[in-house]
Amino acid sequence: MLIPIGVFLGGIALVAATVATGETDVSVVLVFPVFSGSSLLFLLGVLLIVASFITGFAMVGVGQIESGPGQIAQNQAPPESASSRRTEYGGVVLIGPVPIAFGSNKRIALVMLVIGVVTVVLILGLLLAL
């Protein structure tokens, strides 16, 4: 499952290289960064990013097909009893520059809020630096 991540990071690296060399323009529409370039390296980076999503979804789909209904995939542990295991979750949704955090308990929601605020500050800092 590391293949899509490697392809995605490779695409990001190529796009970043074209931005660093001046082959790609970066602009901001509302709060969203927009990259536009005409070099072959930029095109290859964008294609790698798209390919990473396609590869990731395909690998998940193949994993579901191979495990079949009611079966456990080879890389998954057998399920424990519901009473002995408690799942915790959390996430952040960014609506423009406003982070909305959620979680299964207060501690996770607070961690997600901190991650969201740090992300917004980093993105705004990078956009203002350009």
HUFENGI-V147581 format. One record per backbone hydrogen bond with DSSP energy under -1.0 kcal/mol. NH is the residue of the N-H (numbers start at 1). CO is the residue of the C=O. Records with the same first field share a line. If there is no record, write none. Layout:
NH: CO, CO
This chain:
6: 2
7: 3
8: 4
9: 5
10: 6
11: 7
12: 8
13: 9
14: 10
15: 11
16: 12
17: 13
18: 14
19: 15
20: 16
21: 17
23: 18
24: 18
25: 36
27: 34
29: 32
32: 29
34: 27
36: 25
43: 39
44: 40
45: 41
46: 42
47: 43
48: 44
49: 45
50: 46
51: 47
52: 48
53: 49
54: 50
55: 51
56: 52
57: 53
58: 54
59: 55
60: 56
61: 57
62: 58
63: 59
64: 60
65: 61
66: 62
67: 63
68: 64
71: 68
76: 73
91: 102
93: 100
95: 98
98: 95
100: 93
102: 91
104: 89
109: 105
110: 106
111: 107
112: 108
113: 109
114: 110
115: 111
116: 112
117: 113
118: 114
119: 115
120: 116
121: 117
122: 118
123: 119
124: 120
125: 121
126: 122
127: 123
128: 124
129: 125
130: 126
